[in-house]
Amino acid sequence: MTYTVSDDATAVHIPALRELFASAWWAATRTEDETRRVLAGSDVVITVTHDATGQLTGFARALTDDTCIALILDVIVAPTARGTGVGALIMDAVLSHPRIAGVRSVELVCQPDLIDFYRRWGFTDQVGASRLMRHTTDPALSRPSGSLSPSASRPSSPAPAPAPDPGPAHSR
């Protein structure tokens, strides 16, 4: 199988990307407008297309300040192309992109079953005392810790109110 890798965000076919998003639990409900805004707001967009069929088989995007940090988001491989090397093509393309290659720290969030995959590019889950924190209105992104299933039960009671802010001297 041969694939074409592109970083041309303007060439992304929105319906094909929405179909790919539908295969990822965290992106499945994105509207056409949200998909357009995701593309417009991304600094790097990578697509992988299957040459024989023209099917969009892979996607990723990144946000970056071009110096200190980059955040890779929405690494998605079509279910029919998983295990064929498309994910590796995506990661190679993102990490070698001129806007990412020289950045000091490249970050991503993944499910535990993908940690070994990302380790191939030097990613580690050993990040000291750092913790991922999230403020979201998307219930799919606020599952209980350790839950892998997108249909996992969600807390039935509201989250407790945050503790009062002790001020800048204590908020580091």
TIVO-908356 format. One record per residue (C-alpha): x, z, y; residue number from 1. Coordinates in Angstrom, 2 decimals. Layout:
residues N
<site u="X" w="Z" v="Y" num="NUM"/>
...
end
This chain:
residues 172
<site u="0.00" w="0.00" v="0.00" num="1"/>
<site u="1.24" w="-0.81" v="3.45" num="2"/>
<site u="0.20" w="0.82" v="6.68" num="3"/>
<site u="0.61" w="0.25" v="10.39" num="4"/>
<site u="1.48" w="3.24" v="12.56" num="5"/>
<site u="0.55" w="3.07" v="16.25" num="6"/>
<site u="0.83" w="5.32" v="19.29" num="7"/>
<site u="-1.54" w="3.23" v="21.42" num="8"/>
<site u="-4.43" w="5.54" v="22.30" num="9"/>
<site u="-6.23" w="2.73" v="24.12" num="10"/>
<site u="-6.51" w="0.73" v="20.88" num="11"/>
<site u="-8.27" w="3.47" v="18.91" num="12"/>
<site u="-11.66" w="2.30" v="17.61" num="13"/>
<site u="-13.95" w="5.23" v="18.46" num="14"/>
<site u="-16.48" w="4.75" v="15.60" num="15"/>
<site u="-13.63" w="4.62" v="13.06" num="16"/>
<site u="-12.08" w="7.76" v="14.53" num="17"/>
<site u="-15.42" w="9.57" v="14.44" num="18"/>
<site u="-15.74" w="8.59" v="10.77" num="19"/>
<site u="-12.29" w="10.05" v="10.13" num="20"/>
<site u="-13.18" w="13.18" v="12.13" num="21"/>
<site u="-16.27" w="13.58" v="9.92" num="22"/>
<site u="-13.92" w="14.20" v="6.97" num="23"/>
<site u="-12.35" w="17.25" v="8.66" num="24"/>
<site u="-14.45" w="20.41" v="8.86" num="25"/>
<site u="-13.18" w="21.37" v="12.32" num="26"/>
<site u="-13.81" w="17.91" v="13.84" num="27"/>
<site u="-16.92" w="16.80" v="11.95" num="28"/>
<site u="-19.40" w="17.47" v="14.75" num="29"/>
<site u="-17.50" w="15.84" v="17.62" num="30"/>
<site u="-19.65" w="13.48" v="19.62" num="31"/>
<site u="-18.60" w="10.07" v="20.89" num="32"/>
<site u="-18.10" w="11.52" v="24.38" num="33"/>
<site u="-16.00" w="14.40" v="23.03" num="34"/>
<site u="-13.93" w="11.96" v="20.98" num="35"/>
<site u="-13.22" w="9.86" v="24.07" num="36"/>
<site u="-12.25" w="12.97" v="26.05" num="37"/>
<site u="-9.99" w="14.18" v="23.20" num="38"/>
<site u="-8.14" w="10.87" v="23.32" num="39"/>
<site u="-7.92" w="10.80" v="27.11" num="40"/>
<site u="-6.64" w="14.38" v="27.25" num="41"/>
<site u="-3.94" w="13.93" v="24.63" num="42"/>
<site u="-0.32" w="13.22" v="25.53" num="43"/>
<site u="0.51" w="11.57" v="22.19" num="44"/>
<site u="-1.91" w="9.86" v="19.81" num="45"/>
<site u="-0.81" w="8.52" v="16.43" num="46"/>
<site u="-2.98" w="6.38" v="14.16" num="47"/>
<site u="-2.30" w="4.99" v="10.71" num="48"/>
<site u="-4.25" w="1.93" v="9.58" num="49"/>
<site u="-4.33" w="0.51" v="6.07" num="50"/>
<site u="-3.10" w="-3.07" v="6.44" num="51"/>
<site u="-5.19" w="-4.65" v="3.67" num="52"/>
<site u="-8.51" w="-3.14" v="4.74" num="53"/>
<site u="-8.01" w="-2.34" v="8.43" num="54"/>
<site u="-9.36" w="1.16" v="7.72" num="55"/>
<site u="-8.18" w="3.97" v="9.98" num="56"/>
<site u="-6.62" w="6.25" v="7.36" num="57"/>
<site u="-4.74" w="8.78" v="9.47" num="58"/>
<site u="-4.72" w="10.37" v="12.89" num="59"/>
<site u="-2.93" w="13.07" v="14.86" num="60"/>
<site u="-2.50" w="13.95" v="18.48" num="61"/>
<site u="-0.26" w="16.22" v="20.50" num="62"/>
<site u="-0.15" w="18.00" v="23.82" num="63"/>
<site u="3.23" w="18.57" v="25.43" num="64"/>
<site u="5.08" w="19.53" v="28.59" num="65"/>
<site u="7.91" w="17.21" v="27.42" num="66"/>
<site u="10.47" w="20.04" v="27.51" num="67"/>
<site u="9.59" w="23.44" v="26.11" num="68"/>
<site u="6.57" w="23.07" v="23.87" num="69"/>
<site u="4.37" w="20.60" v="22.05" num="70"/>
<site u="1.24" w="21.34" v="20.06" num="71"/>
<site u="0.24" w="19.00" v="17.23" num="72"/>
<site u="-3.51" w="18.83" v="16.67" num="73"/>
<site u="-6.04" w="17.09" v="14.44" num="74"/>
<site u="-3.72" w="15.89" v="11.69" num="75"/>
<site u="-6.29" w="14.13" v="9.52" num="76"/>
<site u="-5.88" w="11.83" v="6.52" num="77"/>
<site u="-8.89" w="9.97" v="5.13" num="78"/>
<site u="-9.98" w="11.49" v="1.80" num="79"/>
<site u="-9.33" w="8.16" v="0.04" num="80"/>
<site u="-5.74" w="8.08" v="1.32" num="81"/>
<site u="-4.70" w="11.67" v="0.62" num="82"/>
<site u="-1.64" w="11.90" v="-1.58" num="83"/>
<site u="-0.45" w="8.40" v="-0.67" num="84"/>
<site u="2.13" w="9.34" v="1.98" num="85"/>
<site u="-0.11" w="8.79" v="5.01" num="86"/>
<site u="0.31" w="12.42" v="6.10" num="87"/>
<site u="4.08" w="12.01" v="6.00" num="88"/>
<site u="3.82" w="8.80" v="8.06" num="89"/>
<site u="1.77" w="10.68" v="10.65" num="90"/>
<site u="4.19" w="13.60" v="10.87" num="91"/>
<site u="7.25" w="11.35" v="11.04" num="92"/>
<site u="5.63" w="9.35" v="13.85" num="93"/>
<site u="4.56" w="12.41" v="15.84" num="94"/>
<site u="7.90" w="14.20" v="15.54" num="95"/>
<site u="9.95" w="11.11" v="16.38" num="96"/>
<site u="7.78" w="10.14" v="19.35" num="97"/>
<site u="9.87" w="10.18" v="22.57" num="98"/>
<site u="7.57" w="12.76" v="24.19" num="99"/>
<site u="7.93" w="15.14" v="21.23" num="100"/>
<site u="11.41" w="14.54" v="19.78" num="101"/>
<site u="13.31" w="16.48" v="22.47" num="102"/>
<site u="10.88" w="19.37" v="22.87" num="103"/>
<site u="12.32" w="22.81" v="22.05" num="104"/>
<site u="9.36" w="24.10" v="20.06" num="105"/>
<site u="6.70" w="22.11" v="18.23" num="106"/>
<site u="3.71" w="24.11" v="17.04" num="107"/>
<site u="0.72" w="23.45" v="14.85" num="108"/>
<site u="-2.05" w="25.36" v="13.14" num="109"/>
<site u="-2.82" w="24.64" v="9.50" num="110"/>
<site u="-4.64" w="26.06" v="6.53" num="111"/>
<site u="-2.51" w="28.06" v="4.05" num="112"/>
<site u="-2.64" w="25.31" v="1.42" num="113"/>
<site u="-0.79" w="22.96" v="3.80" num="114"/>
<site u="2.10" w="25.27" v="4.71" num="115"/>
<site u="4.43" w="23.73" v="2.11" num="116"/>
<site u="3.57" w="20.23" v="3.33" num="117"/>
<site u="4.61" w="21.07" v="6.91" num="118"/>
<site u="7.74" w="22.90" v="5.77" num="119"/>
<site u="9.16" w="19.47" v="4.88" num="120"/>
<site u="9.64" w="18.95" v="8.64" num="121"/>
<site u="11.10" w="22.39" v="9.28" num="122"/>
<site u="7.90" w="24.19" v="10.23" num="123"/>
<site u="7.74" w="27.84" v="9.30" num="124"/>
<site u="5.05" w="30.46" v="9.14" num="125"/>
<site u="7.68" w="33.08" v="10.00" num="126"/>
<site u="7.00" w="33.39" v="13.72" num="127"/>
<site u="8.02" w="36.98" v="14.34" num="128"/>
<site u="5.31" w="39.17" v="15.74" num="129"/>
<site u="3.45" w="36.23" v="17.29" num="130"/>
<site u="-0.20" w="35.83" v="16.32" num="131"/>
<site u="-2.67" w="33.05" v="16.87" num="132"/>
<site u="-5.43" w="34.11" v="19.21" num="133"/>
<site u="-8.48" w="32.05" v="19.96" num="134"/>
<site u="-11.37" w="32.01" v="22.39" num="135"/>
<site u="-14.00" w="29.59" v="21.11" num="136"/>
<site u="-17.65" w="28.69" v="21.21" num="137"/>
<site u="-17.29" w="26.73" v="17.94" num="138"/>
<site u="-18.49" w="28.87" v="15.02" num="139"/>
<site u="-16.51" w="26.71" v="12.55" num="140"/>
<site u="-13.33" w="27.97" v="14.22" num="141"/>
<site u="-14.22" w="31.65" v="14.07" num="142"/>
<site u="-14.43" w="32.21" v="10.32" num="143"/>
<site u="-13.23" w="35.51" v="8.93" num="144"/>
<site u="-9.48" w="35.70" v="8.44" num="145"/>
<site u="-8.31" w="34.33" v="5.11" num="146"/>
<site u="-11.41" w="32.19" v="4.61" num="147"/>
<site u="-10.56" w="28.61" v="3.67" num="148"/>
<site u="-14.04" w="27.26" v="3.19" num="149"/>
<site u="-15.77" w="25.84" v="6.26" num="150"/>
<site u="-19.03" w="27.12" v="4.85" num="151"/>
<site u="-17.72" w="30.67" v="4.49" num="152"/>
<site u="-20.03" w="33.36" v="5.65" num="153"/>
<site u="-19.78" w="34.33" v="9.26" num="154"/>
<site u="-20.23" w="37.81" v="10.66" num="155"/>
<site u="-23.88" w="38.50" v="11.34" num="156"/>
<site u="-23.22" w="40.93" v="14.17" num="157"/>
<site u="-21.61" w="40.04" v="17.46" num="158"/>
<site u="-17.90" w="40.67" v="17.90" num="159"/>
<site u="-17.02" w="43.96" v="19.57" num="160"/>
<site u="-16.41" w="43.85" v="23.29" num="161"/>
<site u="-12.75" w="43.35" v="24.20" num="162"/>
<site u="-10.74" w="46.38" v="25.25" num="163"/>
<site u="-10.27" w="46.81" v="28.99" num="164"/>
<site u="-7.25" w="44.97" v="30.39" num="165"/>
<site u="-4.53" w="47.57" v="31.04" num="166"/>
<site u="-3.01" w="45.36" v="33.72" num="167"/>
<site u="-0.08" w="42.97" v="33.87" num="168"/>
<site u="2.60" w="45.53" v="33.03" num="169"/>
<site u="1.06" w="46.11" v="29.61" num="170"/>
<site u="-0.32" w="42.72" v="28.70" num="171"/>
<site u="2.79" w="41.04" v="27.34" num="172"/>
end
